[in-house]
Amino acid sequence: MKVLDAGFVELLDTFGDDLTVVNAARVSFHKEVAEMNVKDEKLIKYLAKHNHVTPFFHPQARFRLKMPIFVAREWFRHQIGFARNEVSRRYVDEQPESYLPDVCRARDTNVKQGSKATGVLENDVAVGLIRDSNASAQETYERLLGMGVAPEVARTVLPQGMYTEFIETGSLAAYARLCGLRLDPSAQAEIRAYADAVRTLLLEKFPVSWGALSAEEAPSGPQGKPIERTVSEEELLAKSASANAC
Ligand SMILES: Cc1cc2nc3c(=O)[nH]c(=O)nc-3n(C[C@H](O)[C@H](O)[C@H](O)COP(=O)(O)OP(=O)(O)OC[C@H]3O[C@@H](n4cnc5c(N)ncnc54)[C@H](O)[C@@H]3O)c2cc1C
């Protein structure tokens, strides 16, 4: 799935499905089901709503992502539940690619917001300045390599908008947390675009679980919603176990 001008999010692999969540929860009662039914869907919604997160640690997804370094810096702050391996500019000296925004968003007077949705008046000039700066950095990088400077040193001059690529594996719960935080309007537009691509791909693979997690915000979500308890997980599991017992 294409993101920004030259980035992408590619779903490489998944482990498990909605049933994986159900069976992780049902193991408490030494039960396992082979097919989802309406009770299982209710159980998933209950688990998500009441912040019983561990069953959502079992399904996993692996992505290949290409994003500007300044976005990756934010993305990599989400650590718990993820494994990542990234292309290294110590060893790779392929021509760097840099993000060129179409719109240079204007600064917002609300400092926490970062930028307005609209560009500056001289948008074309601003985009041109970024393009020139990227080209100049790239030219210097190539000159340094030409002088025999090691790639790990020459990369000093490369811009924050340069694309990097990495492989990432994470649990469904970890992605729900990341997307809960990074789809929020207060997050930077560029990272929101990546979180949206991840959300779209995970919703296809884990429709019930992802729907339940995102409807209730990420577990221990950014808003720190109080957890409302009506019936215990044990009660729900017990009801469902007796209904499924032969
Ligand atoms: C809109 C926005 C703006 C931000 N602005 C800034 C900023 O200006 N500066 C900045 O530095 N960061 C900033 N961040 C990053 C933010 O502080 C977090 O580092 C980031 O959101 C990752 O959070 P996480 O809960 O997914 O972290 P993870 O490290 O993946 O942790 C997941 C969860 O595990 C638990 N956990 C992890 N480590 C510990 C620990 N040591 N002790 C106890 N529990 C732990 C917590 O419950 C935590 O929420 C911003 C994030 C957002 C979304």
The ligand as an SDF file (V2000), in Angstrom:
LIG
                    3D

 53 58  0  0  0  0  0  0  0  0999 V2000
    0.9480   12.8090   19.5050 C   0  0  0  0  0  0  0  0  0  0  0  0
    2.2150   12.3560   20.1540 C   0  0  0  0  0  0  0  0  0  0  0  0
    3.1620   13.2750   20.5170 C   0  0  0  0  0  0  0  0  0  0  0  0
    4.3690   12.8650   21.1280 C   0  0  0  0  0  0  0  0  0  0  0  0
    5.3070   13.8090   21.4690 N   0  0  0  0  0  0  0  0  0  0  0  0
    6.4600   13.4180   22.0420 C   0  0  0  0  0  0  0  0  0  0  0  0
    7.4670   14.3560   22.4070 C   0  0  0  0  0  0  0  0  0  0  0  0
    7.3010   15.5470   22.2260 O   0  0  0  0  0  0  0  0  0  0  0  0
    8.6310   13.9070   22.9310 N   0  0  0  0  0  0  0  0  0  0  0  0
    8.8440   12.5670   23.1730 C   0  0  0  0  0  0  0  0  0  0  0  0
    9.9120   12.2130   23.6700 O   0  0  0  0  0  0  0  0  0  0  0  0
    7.9170   11.6510   22.8500 N   0  0  0  0  0  0  0  0  0  0  0  0
    6.7470   12.0340   22.2970 C   0  0  0  0  0  0  0  0  0  0  0  0
    5.8200   11.0910   21.9530 N   0  0  0  0  0  0  0  0  0  0  0  0
    6.1400    9.6820   22.1330 C   0  0  0  0  0  0  0  0  0  0  0  0
    5.4650    9.1090   23.3970 C   0  0  0  0  0  0  0  0  0  0  0  0
    5.9880    9.7260   24.5700 O   0  0  0  0  0  0  0  0  0  0  0  0
    5.6960    7.5890   23.4780 C   0  0  0  0  0  0  0  0  0  0  0  0
    7.0780    7.3190   23.5650 O   0  0  0  0  0  0  0  0  0  0  0  0
    5.1480    6.8860   22.2630 C   0  0  0  0  0  0  0  0  0  0  0  0
    3.8320    7.3190   22.0060 O   0  0  0  0  0  0  0  0  0  0  0  0
    5.1800    5.3760   22.4750 C   0  0  0  0  0  0  0  0  0  0  0  0
    4.2260    5.0630   23.4590 O   0  0  0  0  0  0  0  0  0  0  0  0
    3.8440    3.5750   23.8040 P   0  0  0  0  0  0  0  0  0  0  0  0
    2.9410    3.6220   24.9880 O   0  0  0  0  0  0  0  0  0  0  0  0
    3.3330    2.8790   22.5680 O   0  0  0  0  0  0  0  0  0  0  0  0
    5.3030    3.0220   24.2080 O   0  0  0  0  0  0  0  0  0  0  0  0
    5.9450    1.5910   24.3720 P   0  0  0  0  0  0  0  0  0  0  0  0
    7.3650    1.8620   24.7380 O   0  0  0  0  0  0  0  0  0  0  0  0
    5.7220    0.7220   23.1960 O   0  0  0  0  0  0  0  0  0  0  0  0
    5.2350    1.0240   25.6580 O   0  0  0  0  0  0  0  0  0  0  0  0
    3.9670    0.4100   25.6170 C   0  0  0  0  0  0  0  0  0  0  0  0
    3.4180    0.4070   27.0240 C   0  0  0  0  0  0  0  0  0  0  0  0
    4.2200   -0.4440   27.8540 O   0  0  0  0  0  0  0  0  0  0  0  0
    4.3170    0.1210   29.1460 C   0  0  0  0  0  0  0  0  0  0  0  0
    5.7190    0.5000   29.4210 N   0  0  0  0  0  0  0  0  0  0  0  0
    6.7240    0.6910   28.5380 C   0  0  0  0  0  0  0  0  0  0  0  0
    7.8650    1.0030   29.1430 N   0  0  0  0  0  0  0  0  0  0  0  0
    7.5830    1.0390   30.4450 C   0  0  0  0  0  0  0  0  0  0  0  0
    8.3530    1.3460   31.6220 C   0  0  0  0  0  0  0  0  0  0  0  0
    9.6370    1.6850   31.5540 N   0  0  0  0  0  0  0  0  0  0  0  0
    7.7420    1.2990   32.8030 N   0  0  0  0  0  0  0  0  0  0  0  0
    6.4300    0.9680   32.9190 C   0  0  0  0  0  0  0  0  0  0  0  0
    5.6380    0.6730   31.8580 N   0  0  0  0  0  0  0  0  0  0  0  0
    6.2030    0.7170   30.6420 C   0  0  0  0  0  0  0  0  0  0  0  0
    3.4210    1.3540   29.1620 C   0  0  0  0  0  0  0  0  0  0  0  0
    2.1100    0.9840   29.5420 O   0  0  0  0  0  0  0  0  0  0  0  0
    3.4220    1.7740   27.7230 C   0  0  0  0  0  0  0  0  0  0  0  0
    2.3150    2.5630   27.3430 O   0  0  0  0  0  0  0  0  0  0  0  0
    4.6090   11.4960   21.3620 C   0  0  0  0  0  0  0  0  0  0  0  0
    3.6330   10.5560   21.0080 C   0  0  0  0  0  0  0  0  0  0  0  0
    2.4460   10.9680   20.4050 C   0  0  0  0  0  0  0  0  0  0  0  0
    1.4330    9.9230   20.0140 C   0  0  0  0  0  0  0  0  0  0  0  0
  1  2  1  0
  2  3  1  0
  2 52  2  0
  3  4  2  0
  4  5  1  0
  4 50  1  0
  5  6  2  0
  6  7  1  0
  6 13  1  0
  7  8  2  0
  7  9  1  0
  9 10  1  0
 10 11  2  0
 10 12  1  0
 12 13  2  0
 13 14  1  0
 14 15  1  0
 14 50  1  0
 15 16  1  0
 16 17  1  0
 16 18  1  0
 18 19  1  0
 18 20  1  0
 20 21  1  0
 20 22  1  0
 22 23  1  0
 23 24  1  0
 24 25  2  0
 24 26  1  0
 24 27  1  0
 27 28  1  0
 28 29  2  0
 28 30  1  0
 28 31  1  0
 31 32  1  0
 32 33  1  0
 33 34  1  0
 33 48  1  0
 34 35  1  0
 35 36  1  0
 35 46  1  0
 36 37  1  0
 36 45  1  0
 37 38  2  0
 38 39  1  0
 39 40  1  0
 39 45  2  0
 40 41  1  0
 40 42  2  0
 42 43  1  0
 43 44  2  0
 44 45  1  0
 46 47  1  0
 46 48  1  0
 48 49  1  0
 50 51  2  0
 51 52  1  0
 52 53  1  0
M  END
$$$$
